[in-house]
């Protein structure tokens, strides 16, 4: 039994989804591998639970901190990159040690796709990632937003 995997791209992100035809015994998550421009890489897990709490500022390899879901959005790719993905179940051994990738159940690599905003010969689409700058500014201001907001926008201001 192997997993099925598909990837979908836009101009700067890749959405990857996979499924299994039946439950995988002792599976604790998945290692996600990426071929980017011909180079094999292991995707980093932004929501790792190794330290007890997820810390998106310190991503870990999905080889040591398996993804605990059946979808992933890869934000580490850039316009023009050519990518394909493979997912491998991480199986917890009977002794309870570190999970091990089960190569026998690995998916094939997904179809190679190129990140591009091109929809057709006459139309291109790119996305404004306002959320990213919002997170940056929130960290930069350290939670003190009041002095940065014009009085006319503050609650109760005339």
Buried (B, 14 or more C-beta within 10 A) or exposed (E): EBBEBBBEBBBBBBEBBBEBEEEBEEBBBBBBBBBBEEEEBBBBBBBBBEEEEBBEEEBBBBBBBBBBEBEBEBEBBEBEBBBBBBBBBBBBEEEEEEBBBBEEBBBEBBEEBEBBBEEEEEEEEEEEEEEEEEEEEEEEEEEEEEEEEEEEEEEEEE
